[in-house]
């Protein structure tokens, strides 16, 4: 059920925003730090990919 809610939310985003979400999820998944928190991962993503976050904010 939760996956369906998430998919519905993502489907409502613009194509550019969906790309950003996909990149962020990849970043979460590919991190080499098993104990990294969501917040730390978000901060790292903001440092590495600020242009994608600007797209998401539009």
C-alpha positions in Angstrom: 0.0 0.0 0.0 2.8 2.4 0.9 4.5 1.8 -2.4 1.4 2.6 -4.3 1.0 5.9 -2.4 4.6 6.8 -3.2 4.1 5.9 -6.8 1.0 8.1 -7.0 2.8 11.0 -5.5 5.7 10.7 -7.8 3.4 10.3 -10.9 1.9 13.7 -10.0 5.2 15.4 -10.3 6.4 17.0 -13.5 8.8 14.8 -15.7 11.8 17.0 -14.5 10.8 16.6 -10.9 10.5 12.8 -11.4 14.1 12.7 -12.6 15.2 14.5 -9.5 13.4 12.0 -7.3 14.8 9.1 -9.2 18.4 10.5 -8.8 17.9 11.1 -5.1 16.6 7.5 -4.6 19.6 6.2 -6.5 21.9 8.3 -4.3 20.2 6.8 -1.2 20.6 3.3 -2.6 24.2 3.6 -3.8 25.7 5.2 -0.8 28.6 3.3 0.6 27.8 4.3 4.2 25.4 1.7 5.6 24.6 3.8 8.7 23.9 7.1 6.8 20.7 8.8 7.9 18.2 10.2 5.5 19.2 13.7 6.5 22.9 13.1 5.9 22.0 11.6 2.5 19.9 14.6 1.6 22.7 17.0 2.6 25.1 15.1 0.5 22.8 15.1 -2.4 22.3 18.9 -2.0 26.1 19.4 -2.2 26.6 17.1 -5.2 23.5 17.9 -7.3 22.1 21.4 -6.4 20.9 21.8 -10.0 18.5 18.9 -9.6 17.1 20.3 -6.4 16.4 23.6 -8.2 14.4 21.6 -10.8 12.4 19.9 -8.0 11.6 23.3 -6.5 10.0 24.6 -9.7 
